[in-house]
Amino acid sequence: MTRIDTSQLEVKEVREGWKGRFFQSQNLTFAYYTVEAGASIHEHHHPNDEVWNVIEGQLEITVAGVTELVGPGCAVIVPPGAAHSIRALAFTRAIVVDHPRRDAIGGIEL
């Protein structure tokens, strides 16, 4: 068993207003984000399955042209290759899981 204390991981700012702590399993990448209100990620796509789990706050997530407001306790699945963008409507904490694992996010190596 591997135990990870995410509070001890290095904080990396992958985009303005997006601070994350990252770790990986054999097949998955985990990102624990804190996001400033108003911060956004432009529309993009990648070959990974991606699941956004909102812990606190509110995100506006657009996947393949469909926009949803996502708050605490909600999750959004982004299929591989789907165009998506995200905007924080309030200070937000979210956990994002990618499969297969990623070597970099926002140009920053993990």
C-alpha positions in Angstrom: 0.0 0.0 0.0 1.2 3.5 -0.8 0.0 6.3 1.5 0.2 9.9 0.2 -0.2 13.0 2.4 -1.3 15.5 -0.2 -0.7 18.4 2.2 3.0 17.6 2.0 3.2 17.7 -1.9 4.8 20.7 -3.7 2.3 23.3 -4.9 2.6 24.0 -8.6 0.7 26.9 -10.4 -0.1 25.3 -13.7 -2.1 28.4 -14.9 -2.8 31.8 -13.3 -5.1 31.2 -10.3 -4.8 27.3 -10.6 -2.6 25.8 -7.8 -2.3 22.1 -7.6 -0.6 19.3 -5.7 0.0 16.2 -8.0 0.7 12.6 -7.6 0.5 9.5 -9.8 -0.4 5.9 -9.5 0.7 3.4 -12.1 -2.2 4.4 -14.4 -3.7 7.6 -13.1 -2.7 11.2 -12.4 -4.4 13.0 -9.4 -4.5 16.8 -9.1 -5.7 18.5 -5.9 -6.5 22.0 -7.0 -7.3 25.3 -5.3 -8.7 27.8 -7.8 -9.1 31.5 -7.5 -12.5 33.0 -8.4 -12.5 34.1 -12.1 -9.5 31.8 -13.1 -10.1 29.8 -16.2 -8.7 27.2 -18.5 -9.1 27.8 -22.2 -10.9 25.3 -24.5 -8.6 22.4 -25.2 -8.6 18.6 -25.6 -6.3 15.7 -24.8 -6.4 11.9 -25.1 -7.1 11.3 -21.4 -10.3 10.4 -19.6 -10.7 13.2 -17.0 -13.0 13.4 -14.0 -13.5 16.7 -12.2 -14.8 16.3 -8.5 -15.8 19.6 -6.9 -15.2 19.7 -3.1 -15.9 23.4 -2.5 -17.0 26.4 -4.6 -18.4 26.4 -8.1 -17.0 25.7 -11.6 -18.6 26.4 -15.0 -17.4 23.4 -17.1 -18.1 23.2 -20.8 -17.7 19.8 -22.5 -18.3 19.4 -26.2 -20.3 22.7 -26.3 -22.5 21.8 -23.3 -22.1 24.0 -20.2 -22.9 22.9 -16.6 -22.5 24.6 -13.2 -20.8 22.2 -10.9 -20.7 22.6 -7.1 -19.7 20.5 -4.1 -20.5 16.8 -4.3 -20.8 16.9 -8.1 -18.5 15.4 -10.7 -18.1 15.9 -14.5 -16.6 13.3 -16.8 -14.7 14.6 -19.8 -14.3 11.9 -22.4 -11.0 11.4 -24.3 -10.6 13.9 -27.1 -13.6 16.1 -26.0 -13.1 19.8 -26.2 -13.6 21.4 -22.8 -13.0 24.5 -20.8 -13.4 25.5 -17.1 -14.0 28.7 -15.2 -14.2 29.2 -11.5 -17.2 31.2 -10.4 -16.0 31.2 -6.8 -12.9 30.1 -4.9 -12.9 26.3 -5.6 -11.3 23.2 -4.4 -11.4 20.2 -6.8 -9.8 16.9 -7.3 -9.2 15.9 -10.9 -8.2 12.4 -12.0 -6.8 11.6 -15.5 -6.4 8.2 -17.2 -4.0 7.3 -18.5 -1.5 9.2 -16.4 -0.1 12.5 -17.7 3.5 13.6 -17.7 2.7 17.3 -17.7 -0.2 19.6 -17.1 -0.2 23.2 -18.4 3.3 22.7 -19.7 4.6 21.9 -16.2 6.2 18.5 -15.7 4.7 16.4 -12.9 
